[in-house]
Amino acid sequence: MPQGDKSKYTDKQDRKADHIADSYEKKGVSQKEAESRAWATVNKDDGGGKKAGGSGRGKSTGHPRAHKGGKAGGKASASRSAADRSASAKKAAATRKRNAEHHAHS
């Protein structure tokens, strides 16, 4: 992969880099420098481009904040009643089904 080639990165890594770069640009960093920092962060977090399989577990990112979301979500979910969680799951399933049908026709 030649230097600067981003074809080996996943869509998620690409979105992550875009978001990080936008954040740096809002702070007044030049576009070129912001992109450079963004991709350096993605490489630090994910260890580079696409990985060949695996369960997605392994080396930590070095950014503990990047791992906090699941814990907070678990606590919020545990404090809700079973009926609330069930209703939410049914709504999510219906949304996924609707989106799948929409994308199938596109």
C-alpha positions in Angstrom: 0.0 0.0 0.0 1.7 3.3 -1.1 2.1 6.0 1.5 -1.1 8.1 1.8 -3.4 5.4 0.3 -6.5 5.0 2.4 -8.2 2.2 0.4 -7.3 -0.4 3.1 -9.3 1.4 5.8 -12.9 0.4 6.8 -15.8 2.8 6.3 -16.0 3.2 10.1 -12.3 4.2 10.3 -12.9 6.7 7.4 -15.8 8.2 9.2 -13.8 8.3 12.5 -11.0 10.2 10.8 -13.4 12.7 9.2 -15.0 13.4 12.5 -11.6 13.9 14.2 -10.4 16.1 11.4 -13.5 18.3 11.6 -13.0 18.7 15.3 -9.4 19.8 14.8 -10.4 22.3 12.1 -13.0 23.8 14.4 -10.2 24.5 16.8 -8.3 26.4 14.1 -5.8 23.7 12.9 -5.1 23.8 9.2 -7.0 21.2 7.0 -3.8 19.4 6.1 -2.6 19.2 9.7 -6.0 18.2 10.9 -6.2 15.3 8.5 -2.7 14.2 9.4 -3.6 14.2 13.1 -6.9 12.4 12.5 -5.3 9.5 10.6 -2.5 9.2 13.2 -5.3 8.9 15.8 -7.1 6.2 13.8 -3.9 4.3 13.4 -3.1 4.6 17.1 -6.6 3.4 18.0 -7.1 0.6 15.5 -3.5 -0.3 14.5 -3.9 0.7 10.8 -6.1 -0.4 8.0 -8.6 -3.4 7.7 -7.9 -6.4 9.8 -8.3 -9.9 8.5 -11.1 -11.2 10.7 -10.9 -11.8 14.4 -13.4 -11.2 17.2 -12.6 -7.5 17.6 -11.0 -8.0 21.0 -7.4 -7.4 21.8 -5.1 -4.5 22.3 -6.5 -1.4 24.0 -6.7 1.9 22.1 -4.7 4.0 24.5 -7.8 6.2 24.7 -9.8 5.0 27.7 -12.6 7.4 26.9 -13.2 5.4 23.6 -14.4 2.4 25.7 -16.7 4.1 28.1 -20.0 4.0 26.1 -20.9 0.4 26.6 -20.6 0.7 30.4 -22.8 3.7 30.6 -25.4 2.1 28.3 -25.4 -1.1 30.3 -26.2 0.8 33.5 -29.0 2.8 31.9 -30.5 -0.4 30.4 -30.4 -2.3 33.7 -32.4 0.4 35.5 -35.3 0.1 33.1 -38.1 -2.5 33.5 -38.2 -5.7 31.4 -41.3 -4.4 29.6 -39.5 -1.2 28.6 -36.4 -3.0 27.4 -38.6 -5.4 25.4 -40.6 -2.6 23.8 -37.4 -0.8 22.9 -36.0 -4.0 21.3 -39.2 -4.6 19.3 -39.1 -1.0 18.0 -35.4 -1.4 17.0 -36.1 -4.6 15.2 -39.0 -3.0 13.3 -36.7 -0.1 12.4 -34.0 -2.5 11.1 -36.5 -4.4 9.1 -37.9 -1.1 7.6 -34.4 0.1 6.7 -33.5 -3.2 5.2 -36.6 -3.1 3.0 -35.8 0.5 2.0 -32.2 -0.3 1.0 -33.3 -3.4 -0.9 -35.4 -1.3 -3.2 -32.8 1.4 -3.7 
